[in-house]
């Protein structure tokens, strides 16, 4: 007896509630379906189905076995899909979404290198700082800062970023640099609106003690790169990820503040809807990004 075939046949009979309909769906004779189920019951030495001329019903053992069959068949299908996706050549359109600044600065060159390796993959890229619904809007992958945004999504960490507090030299000429997070209440601060509490900034002392400060906001925006430009112009203090502020700090356009406090870290994650039936293009891209950013975090100030 082919047990895999017997399990599949039994699950189909239960799903459709009929030997006849199961035979039609499987494109075999009704007698073949009945024989496979009978052989399965003989092998297990237990009755799975109660049969009458009008209907089928599951025995208690039959219900428990059906539930295990469904899980087993799903696991086997996933395993086969995983093997196929690792051996198949990545190709087709990959719909990808990412935040604006990270996408332009770090994802664009990564996509260029990926395309050189897998030229049959075409990108449909959407840059947005809002949290996109991957399933509803039909995206394959998102690169997100801080996690998946939904428990229904698969999240794989591909890098790490940390928040940095900065101000321009011109601003610091007019306002002495703060010596503690609490002194930020006396400063003009620039806040990012796509977080739950834009006016609450949290710092961590080297001792591990957390400091939460409610800052005074003068200007706010839904794009971190714009806030960085306002900070460079001397309009206030900014508290943004290093992938946004690192180039400005290195160039001297911004000065890092409160360096004695540990930066708060957040994951950079590749997020996608499901591990099941993961296509070769998605698997290859996520693996590529994870490998690239693990060794090339160009945005780090460490």
C-alpha positions in Angstrom: 0.0 0.0 0.0 1.2 3.5 -0.9 0.6 5.2 2.4 1.0 8.7 1.1 -1.6 8.0 -1.6 -3.9 6.4 0.9 -3.6 9.3 3.3 -4.4 11.8 0.4 -7.3 9.7 -0.7 -8.8 9.4 2.8 -8.4 13.2 3.4 -10.2 13.9 0.1 -13.1 11.6 1.0 -13.5 13.3 4.4 -13.2 16.8 2.8 -15.8 16.1 0.2 -18.0 13.7 2.2 -18.3 11.2 -0.5 -16.4 8.4 -2.2 -17.9 9.3 -5.5 -17.0 13.0 -5.4 -13.5 12.1 -4.1 -13.1 9.7 -7.1 -14.2 12.4 -9.5 -11.8 14.9 -8.0 -8.9 12.4 -8.0 -9.8 11.2 -11.5 -10.0 7.5 -10.4 -12.8 5.0 -10.1 -15.0 4.9 -7.0 -14.0 1.3 -6.4 -10.3 2.4 -6.3 -11.1 5.1 -3.7 -13.1 2.6 -1.6 -10.4 0.0 -1.8 -7.6 2.5 -0.7 -9.7 3.5 2.4 -10.4 -0.1 3.3 -6.7 -1.0 2.9 -5.8 1.9 5.2 -8.3 0.8 7.8 -6.9 -2.7 7.6 -3.4 -1.4 8.0 -4.3 0.7 11.0 -6.6 -2.0 12.4 -9.3 0.6 13.2 -12.5 1.8 11.5 -12.1 5.4 10.3 -15.5 5.9 8.6 -19.1 4.8 9.3 -20.7 4.1 5.9 -24.4 4.0 5.1 -26.2 4.2 1.8 -26.8 7.9 2.3 -23.9 9.4 4.1 -20.5 9.0 5.6 -19.5 9.9 9.2 -16.2 9.9 11.0 -15.5 7.7 13.9 -13.6 9.3 16.8 -10.4 7.6 15.6 -11.2 8.7 12.1 -11.6 12.4 13.1 -8.3 12.3 15.0 -6.5 10.6 12.1 -8.0 13.1 9.5 -6.6 16.0 11.5 -3.1 14.4 11.6 -3.4 13.6 7.9 -4.1 17.2 6.9 -1.1 18.4 8.9 1.1 15.7 7.5 0.1 16.4 3.9 0.6 20.1 4.4 4.1 19.5 5.9 5.1 17.3 3.0 3.8 19.8 0.5 5.8 22.5 2.2 8.9 20.4 2.2 8.6 19.7 -1.5 7.9 23.3 -2.3 11.0 24.3 -0.3 13.2 21.9 -2.3 11.8 23.1 -5.6 12.3 26.8 -4.7 15.9 26.2 -3.8 16.7 24.4 -7.0 14.6 26.5 -9.4 16.1 29.6 -10.9 14.7 32.9 -9.5 12.7 34.7 -12.1 9.6 36.8 -12.5 8.4 40.1 -10.9 9.2 40.7 -7.3 6.9 43.3 -5.7 8.9 45.0 -2.9 8.1 47.8 -0.5 10.4 49.8 1.7 10.8 53.1 3.5 11.9 56.0 1.3 15.3 56.9 2.7 16.5 53.3 3.4 15.2 52.3 -0.1 17.1 55.0 -1.9 20.3 54.8 0.0 20.8 51.1 0.8 18.2 49.0 -1.0 18.8 50.4 -4.5 22.5 49.4 -4.7 21.6 46.0 -3.2 18.9 45.5 -5.9 21.5 46.4 -8.5 23.9 43.7 -7.3 21.1 41.2 -6.9 19.9 41.8 -10.5 23.4 41.2 -11.7 23.3 37.7 -10.1 19.7 37.0 -11.0 18.9 38.9 -14.2 15.5 37.2 -14.7 14.1 38.9 -11.6 12.2 42.1 -12.3 11.4 44.5 -9.5 8.2 46.4 -8.9 9.3 48.8 -6.1 7.2 51.0 -3.9 8.8 53.4 -1.5 6.6 54.6 1.4 7.1 55.4 5.0 3.7 54.1 6.0 3.1 50.4 7.0 1.9 48.7 3.8 -0.5 45.8 4.1 1.4 43.2 2.1 -1.5 40.8 1.6 -4.1 43.4 0.8 -1.9 45.3 -1.6 -0.2 42.3 -3.2 3.5 42.7 -2.2 5.9 39.8 -2.0 8.4 41.4 0.5 8.8 44.4 2.7 12.0 45.8 4.3 10.9 47.2 7.6 12.6 48.9 10.5 11.5 47.6 13.9 9.7 44.4 13.2 7.0 42.8 11.0 4.1 45.0 12.0 1.8 41.9 12.1 1.9 38.5 13.8 0.5 37.0 10.6 3.7 37.8 8.7 7.0 36.1 8.7 9.9 38.3 9.7 13.6 37.6 9.2 16.2 40.0 10.7 18.7 41.1 8.1 20.4 43.9 10.0 20.3 46.3 12.9 19.9 50.0 13.2 20.0 52.4 16.2 18.6 55.8 17.0 20.9 58.7 17.2 20.3 62.1 18.8 21.8 65.0 16.8 21.8 68.7 16.1 23.6 71.0 13.7 26.6 73.1 14.8 24.6 76.2 14.0 21.9 75.1 16.4 24.4 74.3 19.1 25.9 77.8 18.8 22.6 79.1 20.0 21.6 76.4 22.4 24.1 74.5 24.7 24.2 70.8 24.1 22.1 68.8 26.6 24.0 66.8 29.2 21.1 64.5 30.0 17.9 63.4 28.2 15.9 65.4 30.7 17.5 68.7 29.4 15.9 68.1 26.0 12.7 69.6 27.4 14.5 73.0 27.0 15.3 72.3 23.3 13.3 72.6 20.1 12.8 69.0 18.8 11.9 67.6 15.4 9.6 64.6 15.6 8.6 61.8 13.3 4.9 61.2 13.0 4.8 57.5 11.9 5.5 56.2 15.5 3.0 55.7 18.2 4.3 58.5 20.5 6.3 61.0 18.5 6.9 63.3 21.4 8.2 60.6 23.8 11.9 60.0 23.3 13.5 57.1 25.3 17.2 56.8 26.1 19.1 54.1 28.0 22.0 54.8 30.4 25.0 52.5 30.3 23.7 51.2 33.6 20.6 50.0 31.8 18.3 52.6 33.3 15.7 54.0 30.9 15.0 57.7 30.5 11.8 58.7 28.8 11.4 62.4 28.0 8.4 64.2 26.6 10.0 66.7 24.2 8.7 70.0 22.9 7.9 69.7 19.2 8.4 72.7 16.9 8.2 70.8 13.6 7.1 67.3 12.7 7.0 65.2 9.5 6.3 61.7 8.2 9.7 61.4 6.6 12.9 61.0 8.5 15.1 62.4 5.7 13.2 65.6 5.6 13.6 65.9 9.4 17.4 65.4 8.9 17.5 68.3 6.4 15.6 70.5 8.9 18.1 69.6 11.6 21.1 70.4 9.3 19.5 73.8 8.7 19.6 74.4 12.4 15.9 74.2 13.2 16.2 71.8 16.1 17.3 68.5 17.6 16.5 65.2 15.8 16.3 61.7 17.1 16.4 59.3 14.1 17.9 56.0 13.0 21.6 56.0 12.0 20.8 55.0 8.4 19.3 58.4 8.0 21.8 60.5 10.1 25.1 58.7 9.7 26.1 60.5 6.4 25.4 63.9 8.0 27.3 63.1 11.2 30.4 61.9 9.2 30.3 65.0 7.0 30.1 67.3 10.1 26.7 68.7 9.2 25.2 67.2 12.4 26.8 66.6 15.8 25.9 63.6 17.9 24.4 64.4 21.3 24.3 62.4 24.5 27.0 59.9 23.4 27.2 58.5 27.0 23.8 57.0 26.6 23.4 53.6 24.8 21.6 53.9 21.5 18.3 52.1 21.3 18.5 49.4 18.6 15.9 48.1 16.2 15.9 45.3 13.8 16.0 45.7 10.0 13.7 42.9 8.8 12.7 41.3 5.6 8.9 40.6 6.0 6.8 38.4 3.8 3.3 36.8 4.1 4.1 33.1 4.5 6.8 30.4 4.6 4.5 28.1 2.7 5.0 28.0 -1.1 7.8 30.6 -0.8 8.9 31.3 -4.4 12.5 31.0 -5.6 12.7 34.8 -6.2 11.6 35.7 -2.7 13.8 33.1 -1.0 16.8 34.2 -3.1 16.2 37.9 -2.4 15.8 37.5 1.3 18.9 35.3 1.6 20.8 37.8 -0.5 19.8 40.8 1.6 20.4 39.0 4.9 23.9 38.1 3.8 24.7 41.6 2.4 23.5 43.6 5.4 25.1 41.2 7.9 28.6 42.2 6.8 27.9 45.6 5.1 26.0 47.9 7.4 27.1 51.1 5.7 24.9 53.2 7.9 26.4 52.2 11.2 28.2 54.8 13.3 29.8 52.2 15.6 
